């Protein structure tokens, strides 16, 4: 049985981090109260500390730009081609060894 992936809005993430900072509660307790995994909240905190301003934190809404989608598609095709190449190398070595 598969679980549907939950998506959180930028506002939810920012508010969750504000709650961690202002409440004085441990991050794990805040995560439990919000119903999210603690490691996810740690990840959001790490992302927010890397950003130089508030607009850079949690950009987008989960959709990729056309360029990023093209890169993802090409990387997937490259991985498939590499798997096929490796399989054919092994098959060629096997049959070459068998014919001796």
SVG drawing of the C-alpha trace seen along z (x, -y; Angstrom):
<svg xmlns="http://www.w3.org/2000/svg" viewBox="-2 -39 41 62">
<polyline fill="none" stroke="black" stroke-width="0.4" points="0.0,0.0 1.5,-3.3 1.1,-6.6 0.4,-9.8 3.2,-12.3 2.2,-15.3 3.0,-18.8 3.6,-21.7 3.2,-25.3 5.9,-27.9 3.8,-29.6 3.4,-26.5 7.1,-25.9 8.0,-29.4 5.4,-29.3 6.7,-26.0 10.2,-27.4 8.9,-30.6 7.1,-28.4 10.3,-26.4 12.3,-29.7 9.7,-31.5 8.1,-28.8 11.3,-27.6 10.2,-24.0 12.4,-21.3 12.2,-20.9 11.0,-17.3 8.1,-18.3 7.0,-21.0 7.3,-18.5 5.1,-16.0 2.5,-18.8 2.4,-19.8 2.2,-16.2 5.4,-16.3 8.6,-14.2 11.3,-15.8 13.9,-15.2 11.8,-17.1 11.6,-20.1 15.4,-19.9 15.8,-19.9 13.6,-23.0 15.7,-24.7 18.9,-23.9 17.4,-25.2 16.4,-28.4 19.8,-29.0 21.5,-28.6 19.3,-31.3 20.4,-34.9 16.9,-36.3 13.3,-35.2 12.3,-35.0 15.0,-32.4 13.7,-30.0 11.4,-27.3 11.1,-28.6 8.4,-27.3 5.5,-25.0 7.0,-21.7 6.8,-22.2 10.0,-22.3 11.0,-24.8 11.1,-23.5 14.9,-23.5 15.0,-21.5 12.4,-19.0 14.5,-18.5 17.7,-17.9 15.8,-15.4 14.5,-13.6 18.0,-13.5 19.6,-12.2 17.0,-9.4 17.7,-8.5 21.4,-8.6 21.1,-6.2 19.0,-3.8 21.5,-3.9 24.4,-3.2 22.5,-0.2 21.9,1.2 25.6,0.7 26.7,2.4 24.3,5.3 25.6,5.7 29.2,5.6 28.5,8.4 26.6,10.5 29.4,10.1 32.0,11.1 29.9,14.1 29.4,15.3 33.0,14.7 34.1,16.8 31.6,19.5 32.9,19.9 36.4,20.7"/>
</svg>
